Amino acid sequence: MSRLKEIAKFACGAEAFHAFVHAGLWLSGTTLVVFGFKETPAVHLVGAIVNGIISLLLGLYAWRR
């Protein structure tokens, strides 16, 4: 069980970073084309929210007793 919590701690940090990148791209109004898909600021807003929630849930699991 402890090993899963350590993995969740790492994934929590990765998802938090992902959320911050999306938030930065959203706030700067950046539009990207990734593998032919157009990512608008609205997509980055949704990504920031979803990744933030995932990070929060992973953190709750990882650091709760």
N, C-alpha and C positions, 0 to 999 in steps of 0.2 A: 504494500500500500504506500509506503514511504517513497518508493521509486516513482510511482505515478504522480505523487504530489510534486516531486522535483521536476518532472517533465512539465507539469502544469505551470510551475513557476516560470520556467523558460518560455513556454508558449504564451503566458500572460505578458511577458515583456515584449515578445515578438509582435503580438497583436496590438499592444499599446503603441509601439513604434509605427505599425501600419496605420493605426488610427490617427496619429499625429501627422504622418505624411499626407494622408487624405485630407485632414483639416487644413494643412498648409496649402495644398493644391486648391482646395475649395476657396479659401480666403484670398488667394492670389488670382483667382479666376482663370486658372490654367485649364486648357483643353488639350488632352493627349490622344494620340492614336496608337493603340497597343494591339498588335497582331490584327490590324484591320478594324478594330472596334474603337469607336469614338467615345472617349470618356470626358464628359462635360463637367462643369462645376457641380451640377445637381447630382451626378453619379458619385462625385467625391464626397459630397455631403452625406449621402446615404452610406457610403463606405466608412466614413468617419464614425457615424453613429453605430452601425452594425459591429465594426471592429472594436469600438469602445465598450459595447455591451459584452462582447465575447471576452475581452480582456478582464472586465469586471467579474464576470462569472468564473473565469479561470482563477482569478486572484482569490475570490471567496472560497473556492474549493481548495486551493493550494495552501492557504494560510490559516484556515479554520481547523480546529482540533477535532 
